[in-house]
Amino acid sequence: VDYSNKFGFGFQMSDGSVGVLFNDSTKIGTTPAMDIVEFTDMKGKTFCFPWDDNANQPFPELNHRVSLLKYYIQYMDDNLADSITFIPGMETIRTGQKTTVPQLRRWGRRG
């Protein structure tokens, strides 16, 4: 979902994980089970914390970004076709990535 004029680009992976690449190059995402939130700052440092629907975040300065992540999740659930694919025997392959949640590095709009 492209809101790069205002916030950034939201995406959902086929395993159900959801993330946002913000215009300032920071990133936030959550696991398919929505139990962990992962935030990567502009220097590439990653912070993980448990998902909390009651806004009891260990990093209060991220409340706005967590709210935007929730907005993207709700928007995609309400307006986009279900893209989550579960195939019997499907498993996640570890790639040496240091993060739990898949992250988008770059997004460009053409046209």
C-alpha positions in Angstrom: 0.0 0.0 0.0 1.7 3.2 -1.2 1.2 6.2 1.1 4.7 7.4 0.4 3.4 11.0 -0.2 2.6 11.0 3.5 4.0 8.1 5.6 5.7 5.4 3.6 5.0 2.0 1.9 3.2 -0.8 3.6 3.5 -4.4 2.6 2.3 -7.9 3.5 4.4 -11.0 2.8 2.9 -14.3 1.7 3.6 -15.7 5.2 1.4 -13.0 6.8 4.1 -10.7 8.2 3.4 -7.0 7.7 5.8 -4.1 7.5 6.1 -0.5 6.7 9.1 1.3 5.1 8.8 4.9 6.2 9.9 7.9 4.2 12.8 8.5 6.6 14.1 4.9 5.8 13.1 3.6 9.2 11.2 0.3 9.2 8.6 -1.4 11.4 7.0 -4.8 11.0 5.3 -7.6 12.8 5.4 -11.4 12.6 2.5 -13.3 11.1 1.2 -14.1 14.6 1.4 -10.4 15.5 3.2 -11.2 18.7 6.5 -9.4 18.0 7.1 -5.9 16.6 10.5 -5.0 15.1 11.7 -1.5 14.5 14.9 -0.6 12.6 16.1 3.0 13.0 18.0 5.2 10.5 21.3 3.8 11.6 20.2 0.2 11.0 19.8 -0.7 14.7 16.9 -3.1 15.3 14.7 -3.2 18.4 12.2 -6.0 19.1 9.4 -5.8 21.6 6.1 -7.7 22.2 3.0 -6.6 20.4 0.6 -4.9 22.9 -2.9 -3.8 21.8 -3.1 -1.6 24.9 -0.3 0.8 23.8 2.0 -0.3 26.6 5.0 -0.1 24.4 8.5 -0.3 26.0 9.5 2.5 23.5 6.7 5.2 23.9 8.4 7.3 21.1 7.3 4.5 18.7 3.6 4.7 19.6 2.8 6.7 16.4 4.7 4.3 14.2 3.0 1.3 15.8 -0.4 3.0 15.2 0.5 3.5 11.6 1.5 -0.2 11.3 -1.9 -1.1 12.8 -3.6 1.2 10.2 -1.8 -0.5 7.3 -2.7 -4.0 8.7 -6.4 -3.0 9.0 -6.4 -1.3 5.6 -4.9 -4.4 3.9 -7.3 -6.7 5.8 -10.3 -4.7 4.7 -9.4 -3.7 1.2 -7.0 -6.1 -0.4 -7.4 -9.7 -1.6 -6.1 -12.3 0.9 -2.5 -12.9 -0.2 -1.5 -15.1 2.7 -0.6 -18.5 1.4 -0.3 -21.6 3.5 0.9 -24.6 1.7 1.2 -27.9 3.5 4.8 -28.4 4.4 5.7 -24.7 3.9 8.4 -23.5 6.2 10.3 -20.3 6.6 13.9 -20.4 5.4 16.5 -18.5 7.4 18.7 -16.4 5.1 21.2 -15.0 7.5 19.0 -11.9 7.9 19.5 -10.4 11.4 15.8 -9.6 11.8 12.8 -11.7 12.6 10.4 -9.8 10.4 11.1 -9.5 6.7 12.0 -5.9 5.8 11.8 -3.9 2.7 15.0 -2.0 1.9 13.9 0.3 -0.9 10.7 1.3 -2.7 10.5 3.4 -5.8 7.4 4.5 -7.7 7.5 4.7 -11.5 5.0 6.1 -13.9 
